[in-house]
Amino acid sequence: MQKLARSPVAGSGTSAPPPSPPPPPPLYASHKKIHPKAVRGRFRRIKWALTTALLALFLVLPWLRWDRGAGVPDQAVLLDLDAQRFYLFAVELWPQHIYYFTGAMILAAFGLFLATALAGRVWCGYSCPQTVWTDLYVRVEEWIEGDRGARIRLDNGPRDARWFAKKAAKHAVWLLIALATGATAIFYFVDAPGYVGDLARLQPSMLASGWILFMAACTYAMAGFMREQMCVYVCPWPRIQAALLDEESLVVTYQDWRGEGRAPLRKDQEWEARKSTGLGDCIDCNACVHVCPTGIDIRDGIQMDCISCGLCIDACNDVMARIGRPGDLIRYDTQSAQAAKAAARKPDPYRLVRPRTVVYTLLMVVVGGVMAWSLALKPAAGLSVLRDRAPLYVALSGGELQNSYTVKIANMTRQPQAYRLTLSGIAGAVLTGAGVDGPEGAELDLTAAPDTVQTYRVHVRVPRSAVAAVSTPVVFTLTDTAEGAAQKAATVFLGP
């Protein structure tokens, strides 16, 4: 016979044992597939408009032409790895211009900081490539398999001919989109019409074809299967955004002061009678959960997984309209405004100008201005000088000391150029160049072919009396003889 546990007796000096703590959450939880429901509304239209515009820009940009003259690629946007050039319409960048890419990344980072401070994860919800391609893949899924309920029934139903046909059709379209994405991505690195011609002749580059397949596989996996897992687990941005938000940031917010408590709406229930029992406008229909691409419940408050897409707003507004209640139970709002509304106070107007938004904007203006100024004054030639390390110096029979240097001249124009090379910082220097015609002296006449890097070996000879230290700083100056533009490169002259 099973014994019953005795309860403690008052005054006996014994007490009930403390309740055991709840078990820790598991380190691993299997993924539950999310079937987002289709929704109509203002934010869904904005997302479709941006998705269409961004996809069109991605697909069309490699096919735009820009005339740069004979012998130069005419693709408007091209990262030519073979020639080590980056073409962006009228701008041409060489490897030594890598700092422009650094500036562009800094601008993008501060732009993302500013957007997050103003309106939360709007980049993630509307413009991130993961979001754009996932929206496209989900749209294909809806077109072939049906809306949320139909997709759930199909996944839980028998694996019959109908299931196989729909899945095969969906994955075939997904693969076509993935291949188109991979091909378009590689078109930014090769001449697009030329590579398509190679494909038509069945003579494609194996390297380019490999990258197309790699990009296609990434697109197929991330937009078709990983989806919200990329946003929640892989992307670091959800962990960073909390440091950029404040009480004045617009975020997708459930107005709990108006919606709680939750309860389904009965057909025979009047709103006044419902409110008298302490119930709010939320009828607990879960429409906001069903449309969420990351599967969260926005009614639980601000969450790391929310990508601020606003689809829950559209879903809730549709429900509110059907039951005759005011819209925007879920809305974009600030935490300070919500606190004021919950206390029945008039919220302050939204403050666009705040210390952090001013700082981010000023940093973007400064970085953008420096880049624009640098591009406008970008020189047409580049100079680099490398001193020979062995031997450190040579003592000549006449008593002079000689150092040798490798001088590289980058002619960034489409015409051959003539230059004059001089040295300053040490007295009595005589320059000679291997394979350079002309008399030796204080300057050296050099040339460079169009759009190329010309390399010279230059010897500098000075009297021993001019060398007062082991290392003497010197400066090479390269002057364009036609326009007078000068480039400088600092190095040293070594002696005993």
C-alpha positions in Angstrom: 0.0 0.0 0.0 1.4 3.4 -1.0 2.2 5.7 1.9 1.2 9.3 1.8 3.8 11.9 2.7 3.0 13.6 6.1 2.6 17.4 6.1 4.6 19.2 8.8 2.7 19.8 12.0 2.5 23.3 13.3 4.8 23.8 16.3 6.7 20.7 15.6 9.8 22.5 14.6 9.9 21.1 11.2 9.3 22.9 7.9 8.6 21.9 4.3 11.7 21.5 2.2 12.3 24.4 -0.2 11.0 23.9 -3.7 13.6 22.6 -6.1 14.8 25.1 -8.7 13.5 24.7 -12.3 15.8 22.7 -14.6 18.1 24.7 -16.7 17.2 25.3 -20.4 18.6 22.7 -22.7 21.9 23.6 -24.5 20.3 22.4 -27.8 16.8 22.5 -29.0 15.7 21.1 -32.3 14.6 23.6 -34.9 10.9 24.1 -35.4 9.9 25.1 -38.9 8.2 28.4 -39.2 5.3 28.8 -41.7 4.8 32.6 -41.9 1.3 33.6 -43.0 0.7 35.9 -45.9 -0.5 39.4 -44.9 -1.7 42.5 -46.6 -1.1 46.0 -45.4 1.1 49.1 -45.5 4.3 47.6 -44.3 3.9 44.5 -46.5 3.6 46.8 -49.5 6.7 48.7 -48.4 8.6 45.5 -48.1 7.5 44.2 -51.5 8.4 47.6 -53.1 11.9 47.5 -51.6 12.4 43.8 -52.3 11.5 44.4 -56.0 13.8 47.5 -56.2 16.8 45.8 -54.6 16.5 42.6 -56.6 16.1 44.6 -59.8 19.2 46.7 -58.9 21.2 43.6 -58.1 20.2 41.9 -61.4 20.6 44.9 -63.7 23.7 46.7 -62.4 26.3 44.3 -64.0 24.7 44.9 -67.4 25.0 48.7 -67.4 27.8 50.0 -69.7 30.2 52.9 -69.2 32.5 54.0 -72.0 36.1 54.3 -70.7 37.9 54.2 -74.0 39.6 51.5 -76.1 41.1 48.5 -74.3 39.3 49.2 -71.0 36.3 47.3 -69.7 33.0 49.1 -70.4 31.1 47.5 -67.5 29.8 50.2 -65.2 30.5 48.3 -62.0 33.3 45.8 -62.2 35.8 44.4 -59.7 38.5 43.2 -62.1 40.7 40.9 -60.1 42.9 40.0 -63.1 43.8 43.6 -63.8 43.5 44.6 -60.1 41.1 47.4 -60.8 37.7 48.4 -59.4 35.5 50.3 -61.8 32.5 52.2 -60.4 31.0 54.3 -63.3 33.5 57.2 -63.7 35.7 56.1 -60.7 38.6 53.8 -61.2 40.4 52.5 -58.1 43.8 50.7 -58.0 45.0 48.4 -55.2 46.8 51.3 -53.4 43.3 52.9 -53.1 42.2 50.3 -50.6 41.5 53.1 -48.1 38.4 54.0 -50.1 36.9 50.6 -49.3 37.7 51.2 -45.7 35.9 54.5 -45.8 32.9 52.9 -47.5 32.7 50.3 -44.8 32.9 53.0 -42.1 30.2 54.9 -43.8 28.0 51.8 -44.0 28.6 51.0 -40.3 27.7 54.5 -39.2 24.7 54.5 -41.5 23.5 51.3 -39.9 24.1 52.7 -36.4 22.0 55.8 -37.3 19.2 53.7 -38.8 19.1 51.5 -35.7 19.1 54.5 -33.3 16.2 56.0 -35.2 14.0 53.0 -36.0 15.5 49.8 -34.6 16.3 46.9 -36.9 14.8 48.4 -40.1 17.8 47.4 -42.1 17.2 43.8 -41.1 13.5 44.0 -41.7 13.5 45.7 -45.1 16.9 45.8 -46.8 19.2 42.9 -45.6 19.9 40.5 -48.4 18.9 37.6 -46.1 15.5 39.2 -45.7 15.1 40.1 -49.4 15.9 36.6 -50.6 13.9 34.9 -47.8 10.9 37.0 -48.8 11.3 35.9 -52.4 11.6 32.2 -51.4 8.6 32.3 -49.1 6.6 34.0 -51.9 7.5 31.0 -54.2 6.5 28.7 -51.4 3.1 30.3 -51.0 2.6 30.3 -54.8 3.2 26.6 -55.1 2.1 25.1 -51.7 -0.5 27.6 -50.5 -0.7 29.8 -47.5 0.2 28.9 -43.9 -2.5 26.4 -43.2 -2.1 24.6 -46.5 1.7 24.4 -46.0 1.3 22.9 -42.5 -1.2 20.3 -43.7 1.1 19.4 -46.6 4.1 19.0 -44.3 2.1 16.9 -41.8 0.2 14.9 -44.5 1.1 11.8 -46.4 4.2 11.7 -48.7 2.1 10.9 -51.7 2.4 12.0 -55.4 0.8 15.4 -54.6 3.3 16.1 -51.9 6.2 15.1 -54.1 5.0 17.2 -57.1 4.6 20.4 -55.0 7.9 19.9 -53.2 9.7 19.2 -56.5 8.2 22.2 -58.2 9.1 24.5 -55.2 12.7 23.3 -55.0 13.1 23.6 -58.8 12.1 27.2 -58.7 14.3 27.8 -55.6 17.3 26.3 -57.5 16.7 28.5 -60.5 16.6 31.6 -58.3 19.8 30.4 -56.6 21.6 29.8 -59.9 20.5 33.2 -61.2 21.8 34.8 -57.9 25.1 33.0 -58.2 25.6 34.0 -61.8 24.7 37.6 -61.2 27.1 37.8 -58.2 30.0 36.5 -60.4 29.1 39.1 -63.1 30.4 41.8 -60.7 33.9 40.2 -61.1 33.9 39.2 -64.8 32.6 40.8 -68.0 28.9 39.7 -67.9 28.3 39.5 -71.7 31.6 37.8 -72.3 31.0 35.2 -69.7 27.5 34.5 -71.0 29.0 34.1 -74.4 31.5 31.6 -72.9 28.5 29.7 -71.4 26.8 29.6 -74.8 29.9 28.2 -76.4 30.2 25.7 -73.5 33.6 27.1 -72.6 33.0 28.7 -69.2 35.8 29.5 -66.8 36.0 26.7 -64.2 36.9 29.1 -61.4 33.9 31.4 -62.2 31.6 28.4 -62.6 32.8 27.1 -59.2 32.0 30.4 -57.5 28.5 30.5 -59.2 27.7 27.0 -57.7 29.1 28.1 -54.3 27.0 31.3 -54.3 23.9 29.3 -55.5 24.4 26.7 -52.7 24.6 29.5 -50.1 21.5 31.2 -51.4 19.5 28.0 -51.6 20.5 27.0 -48.0 20.2 30.3 -46.3 16.9 31.6 -47.9 15.3 28.2 -48.3 16.2 26.4 -45.1 18.0 28.5 -42.5 15.9 31.6 -42.9 15.3 33.1 -39.4 18.2 31.0 -38.0 20.6 33.3 -39.9 19.0 36.3 -38.2 18.8 34.8 -34.7 21.9 32.7 -34.4 24.4 33.5 -37.1 24.2 37.3 -37.5 25.9 39.2 -34.7 23.8 42.3 -35.2 21.0 41.4 -32.8 23.6 41.3 -30.0 24.9 44.7 -31.0 21.7 46.6 -31.5 20.8 46.8 -27.8 23.7 49.2 -27.3 22.4 51.5 -30.0 18.8 51.8 -28.9 17.4 54.2 -26.4 14.0 55.3 -25.1 13.5 57.5 -28.1 14.1 54.8 -30.8 11.2 53.7 -32.8 10.6 50.0 -32.4 7.7 47.7 -33.1 5.7 47.8 -29.8 2.7 46.0 -28.5 0.6 48.5 -26.4 0.0 46.3 -23.4 -1.7 49.1 -21.5 -4.4 48.9 -24.1 -4.4 45.2 -25.1 -4.2 43.4 -21.7 -5.8 41.3 -20.5 -6.2 39.0 -23.4 -9.1 36.8 -24.1 -10.9 35.5 -27.2 -13.9 37.6 -28.3 -17.3 35.8 -28.1 -19.9 36.6 -30.7 -22.4 37.6 -28.1 -20.0 39.8 -26.1 -20.3 43.6 -26.1 -17.1 45.6 -25.8 -18.4 47.6 -22.8 -19.2 44.4 -20.9 -15.8 43.0 -21.9 -14.0 46.1 -20.7 -15.9 46.0 -17.4 -14.3 42.6 -16.7 -10.8 44.0 -17.1 -10.2 42.7 -20.6 -8.4 44.7 -23.3 -8.5 45.0 -27.1 -6.2 42.0 -27.7 -8.5 39.0 -28.5 -5.5 36.5 -28.4 -6.0 35.5 -32.0 -2.2 35.0 -32.5 -2.4 36.7 -35.9 0.8 38.7 -35.1 2.6 35.4 -34.3 1.5 33.6 -37.4 2.9 36.3 -39.8 6.2 36.9 -38.0 9.1 35.6 -40.1 11.1 34.8 -37.0 8.2 33.2 -35.1 8.2 35.5 -32.0 5.3 36.9 -30.0 5.7 40.7 -30.1 3.3 40.9 -27.1 6.2 39.6 -24.9 8.0 42.9 -25.3 11.1 44.0 -27.2 13.1 41.0 -28.2 16.5 40.3 -29.9 14.8 38.2 -32.5 12.5 41.0 -33.8 13.7 42.3 -37.1 11.3 45.3 -37.1 9.5 44.3 -40.4 6.1 45.6 -39.2 4.2 42.6 -40.6 2.6 42.0 -37.1 1.2 45.6 -37.3 -0.5 44.8 -40.6 -1.9 41.5 -39.2 -3.2 43.1 -36.0 -4.7 46.1 -37.8 -6.6 43.8 -40.1 -8.1 42.0 -37.1 -8.9 45.3 -35.3 -10.7 46.5 -38.4 -12.8 43.3 -38.6 -13.9 43.5 -35.0 -14.5 47.3 -35.1 -11.7 48.4 -32.8 -9.1 51.2 -33.4 -6.0 50.1 -35.2 -2.3 50.3 -34.1 -2.6 48.0 -31.1 0.8 47.1 -32.4 2.7 50.0 -33.8 6.1 51.7 -34.3 6.6 53.8 -31.2 9.2 54.8 -28.6 9.5 53.4 -25.1 9.1 56.9 -23.6 5.9 57.5 -25.5 4.5 54.1 -24.4 5.3 54.9 -20.8 3.5 58.2 -21.1 0.4 56.6 -22.7 0.3 53.9 -20.0 0.2 56.7 -17.4 -2.6 58.5 -19.3 -0.2 61.4 -20.1 0.4 63.1 -23.5 3.7 61.8 -24.9 6.3 64.2 -26.0 6.9 64.6 -29.8 9.3 62.2 -31.4 12.9 63.5 -31.1 14.8 62.9 -34.3 17.7 65.1 -33.1 19.4 63.4 -30.2 23.1 63.2 -29.1 23.7 59.8 -30.7 21.9 60.6 -33.9 23.9 63.9 -34.2 27.2 62.1 -33.5 26.5 59.4 -36.1 25.4 62.0 -38.7 28.4 64.1 -38.1 30.7 61.2 -38.4 29.1 60.2 -41.7 29.4 63.7 -43.0 33.1 63.9 -42.1 34.0 60.5 -43.5 31.9 61.1 -46.7 33.4 64.6 -47.1 37.0 63.3 -46.7 36.3 60.6 -49.3 34.7 63.0 -51.7 37.6 65.5 -51.3 40.2 62.7 -51.7 38.4 61.3 -54.9 38.3 64.8 -56.4 42.0 65.3 -55.9 43.0 61.7 -56.6 46.4 61.8 -58.3 46.9 60.4 -61.8 50.2 58.7 -60.8 51.5 56.8 -57.8 55.1 56.4 -56.5 56.5 53.7 -54.3 60.2 53.3 -53.3 61.8 50.2 -51.8 65.4 50.3 -50.7 67.6 47.3 -51.3 68.4 45.4 -48.1 71.5 43.6 -49.3 73.9 45.1 -49.4 73.0 47.9 -47.2 75.4 50.2 -49.0 78.3 50.0 -51.4 81.6 51.9 -50.9 82.8 52.8 -54.4 86.5 53.1 -55.4 86.2 56.9 -55.8 85.2 57.3 -52.2 81.5 57.7 -52.7 78.7 55.7 -51.0 75.9 54.1 -53.1 72.4 52.9 -52.2 70.1 51.1 -54.6 66.3 51.4 -54.7 63.4 49.8 -56.6 61.2 52.6 -57.9 57.6 51.8 -59.0 55.6 54.3 -61.0 51.9 53.7 -61.4 50.6 55.6 -64.5 46.8 55.7 -63.9 46.0 57.5 -67.2 45.3 56.2 -70.7 48.3 57.9 -72.2 52.1 57.4 -71.9 53.6 59.8 -69.4 57.0 61.3 -68.8 58.3 62.0 -65.3 61.3 63.6 -63.6 62.7 61.9 -60.5 64.7 63.9 -57.9 66.1 63.3 -54.5 66.2 65.7 -51.5 67.5 65.4 -48.0 71.2 64.7 -48.8 73.7 66.9 -50.5 75.5 66.0 -53.8 73.3 63.1 -54.7 73.7 61.6 -58.2 71.0 59.4 -59.7 71.4 56.7 -62.3 68.9 54.2 -63.6 69.5 50.8 -64.9 68.5 50.8 -68.5 67.7 54.5 -68.5 69.1 56.6 -71.3 70.6 60.0 -70.5 73.3 61.5 -68.4 73.6 60.9 -64.7 72.9 63.8 -62.4 70.7 65.3 -59.7 67.5 64.2 -61.6 66.4 61.3 -63.7 64.0 61.3 -66.7 61.6 58.3 -66.6 58.6 57.2 -68.6 55.6 54.9 -67.9 53.2 53.2 -70.3 49.5 53.8 -70.1 47.5 52.2 -67.3 50.4 50.2 -66.0 53.1 50.1 -63.2 56.6 50.7 -64.5 59.5 49.4 -62.4 63.0 50.9 -62.4 66.2 50.1 -60.5 67.7 53.4 -59.3 71.2 53.9 -57.8 71.9 56.9 -55.6 75.6 57.9 -55.2 76.7 60.6 -52.7 80.1 61.8 -51.4 81.2 60.1 -48.2 81.4 63.5 -46.5 77.7 64.1 -47.1 76.8 61.1 -45.0 76.8 62.3 -41.4 74.8 59.4 -39.8 74.2 55.7 -40.3 70.7 56.5 -41.6 69.8 59.7 -43.3 66.1 60.4 -44.2 65.6 61.3 -47.9 62.6 62.0 -50.1 62.1 60.9 -53.7 59.9 63.3 -55.7 58.2 62.3 -59.0 57.0 65.2 -61.1 54.8 64.9 -64.2 56.7 66.9 -66.8 53.5 67.8 -68.6 51.2 69.0 -65.8 53.7 69.5 -62.9 51.8 67.2 -60.5 54.2 65.8 -57.9 54.2 62.6 -55.8 56.6 62.0 -52.9 58.0 58.9 -51.2 60.1 58.9 -48.1 62.9 56.5 -47.4 66.5 56.5 -46.0 70.1 56.5 -47.2 72.3 54.2 -45.2 76.0 54.6 -44.6 78.8 53.2 -42.4 
